[in-house]
Amino acid sequence: MTTGPDLFDLARKLEDTRWQLLLNADANALTDLLSDDLQFVHSSGLKDDKTNYLDAVRAGAVIYRSANSRVETVVPLGNESFIASGALKMEATVRGTERSLHSLFMVVWRREQETWRLVAHQTTLLPA
């Protein structure tokens, strides 16, 4: 298992990749980055599994214009997974409404057949 600064770098790299795919609305590439067990909880309280989340990306339910994600904490969970948390500022069109969002996030990444995949995500909005 990667630990210390290497694990922090891995978390940053995975999150940067995920956000680049979201900014490009590349649902096909995003598919490989998401676990089939994905539980994605939005700041609105809505929850998606992998299929519903990818359907929403493909439909353009949220169009991301910019995102500044900062991983602040990484905690290993054994040899094959870790939790990362941090802060996020983004500009997006959410179901037709322009939004500027500042939130905290927590993600769980797990190594599945030698590939790191997102298993869980939760975002909490910060007050405006």
NUNU-544755 format. One record per residue (C-alpha): x, y, z. Coordinates in steps of 0.05 Angstrom, whole numbers, plus 5000, padded with zeros to 4 digits. Layout:
// residues N
atom X:X	Y:Y	Z:Z
...
END
This chain:
// residues 128
atom X:5000	Y:5000	Z:5000
atom X:5023	Y:5070	Z:4984
atom X:5030	Y:5112	Z:5047
atom X:5048	Y:5182	Z:5070
atom X:5064	Y:5233	Z:5016
atom X:5057	Y:5181	Z:4961
atom X:4985	Y:5166	Z:4982
atom X:4970	Y:5241	Z:4985
atom X:4999	Y:5249	Z:4914
atom X:4957	Y:5190	Z:4890
atom X:4894	Y:5220	Z:4920
atom X:4909	Y:5286	Z:4886
atom X:4922	Y:5253	Z:4820
atom X:4858	Y:5212	Z:4822
atom X:4816	Y:5272	Z:4841
atom X:4849	Y:5315	Z:4787
atom X:4834	Y:5262	Z:4735
atom X:4762	Y:5255	Z:4758
atom X:4751	Y:5330	Z:4754
atom X:4783	Y:5336	Z:4686
atom X:4736	Y:5282	Z:4660
atom X:4677	Y:5318	Z:4691
atom X:4697	Y:5385	Z:4662
atom X:4702	Y:5351	Z:4594
atom X:4637	Y:5313	Z:4606
atom X:4674	Y:5249	Z:4586
atom X:4626	Y:5197	Z:4615
atom X:4659	Y:5141	Z:4575
atom X:4727	Y:5152	Z:4608
atom X:4694	Y:5166	Z:4675
atom X:4662	Y:5097	Z:4672
atom X:4730	Y:5063	Z:4684
atom X:4745	Y:5108	Z:4743
atom X:4681	Y:5090	Z:4781
atom X:4669	Y:5026	Z:4820
atom X:4607	Y:4986	Z:4804
atom X:4593	Y:4995	Z:4879
atom X:4592	Y:5071	Z:4873
atom X:4550	Y:5110	Z:4923
atom X:4550	Y:5184	Z:4904
atom X:4516	Y:5232	Z:4951
atom X:4506	Y:5302	Z:4924
atom X:4506	Y:5365	Z:4966
atom X:4430	Y:5368	Z:4953
atom X:4421	Y:5303	Z:4990
atom X:4406	Y:5263	Z:4927
atom X:4442	Y:5197	Z:4920
atom X:4463	Y:5161	Z:4856
atom X:4492	Y:5093	Z:4840
atom X:4541	Y:5086	Z:4783
atom X:4489	Y:5078	Z:4728
atom X:4447	Y:5138	Z:4750
atom X:4508	Y:5182	Z:4760
atom X:4536	Y:5167	Z:4691
atom X:4467	Y:5177	Z:4660
atom X:4464	Y:5246	Z:4692
atom X:4534	Y:5263	Z:4666
atom X:4514	Y:5241	Z:4596
atom X:4449	Y:5281	Z:4599
atom X:4485	Y:5345	Z:4621
atom X:4446	Y:5351	Z:4686
atom X:4506	Y:5388	Z:4713
atom X:4553	Y:5425	Z:4666
atom X:4618	Y:5440	Z:4701
atom X:4653	Y:5504	Z:4678
atom X:4709	Y:5505	Z:4729
atom X:4730	Y:5467	Z:4791
atom X:4785	Y:5478	Z:4842
atom X:4789	Y:5416	Z:4885
atom X:4839	Y:5414	Z:4942
atom X:4854	Y:5348	Z:4977
atom X:4871	Y:5364	Z:5050
atom X:4870	Y:5297	Z:5087
atom X:4883	Y:5226	Z:5066
atom X:4873	Y:5166	Z:5111
atom X:4892	Y:5095	Z:5090
atom X:4840	Y:5040	Z:5101
atom X:4883	Y:4978	Z:5099
atom X:4923	Y:4961	Z:5036
atom X:4870	Y:4970	Z:4982
atom X:4831	Y:5034	Z:4998
atom X:4834	Y:5103	Z:5028
atom X:4791	Y:5163	Z:5047
atom X:4808	Y:5232	Z:5022
atom X:4774	Y:5297	Z:5042
atom X:4782	Y:5369	Z:5025
atom X:4749	Y:5432	Z:4997
atom X:4720	Y:5448	Z:4929
atom X:4700	Y:5512	Z:4893
atom X:4664	Y:5505	Z:4827
atom X:4623	Y:5541	Z:4776
atom X:4569	Y:5499	Z:4744
atom X:4501	Y:5499	Z:4711
atom X:4458	Y:5453	Z:4752
atom X:4394	Y:5433	Z:4717
atom X:4393	Y:5499	Z:4679
atom X:4412	Y:5544	Z:4738
atom X:4480	Y:5579	Z:4742
atom X:4513	Y:5562	Z:4809
atom X:4577	Y:5582	Z:4845
atom X:4589	Y:5528	Z:4898
atom X:4638	Y:5522	Z:4955
atom X:4636	Y:5456	Z:4991
atom X:4672	Y:5403	Z:5031
atom X:4679	Y:5333	Z:5003
atom X:4698	Y:5263	Z:5025
atom X:4714	Y:5207	Z:4977
atom X:4733	Y:5134	Z:4984
atom X:4779	Y:5103	Z:4933
atom X:4791	Y:5027	Z:4928
atom X:4839	Y:4987	Z:4886
atom X:4799	Y:4937	Z:4844
atom X:4839	Y:4890	Z:4800
atom X:4900	Y:4937	Z:4804
atom X:4858	Y:4998	Z:4784
atom X:4839	Y:5053	Z:4832
atom X:4764	Y:5067	Z:4829
atom X:4718	Y:5115	Z:4866
atom X:4671	Y:5077	Z:4913
atom X:4639	Y:5133	Z:4952
atom X:4631	Y:5208	Z:4948
atom X:4595	Y:5258	Z:4992
atom X:4594	Y:5333	Z:4987
atom X:4569	Y:5384	Z:5038
atom X:4555	Y:5456	Z:5017
atom X:4588	Y:5511	Z:5058
atom X:4546	Y:5573	Z:5073
atom X:4550	Y:5626	Z:5019
END
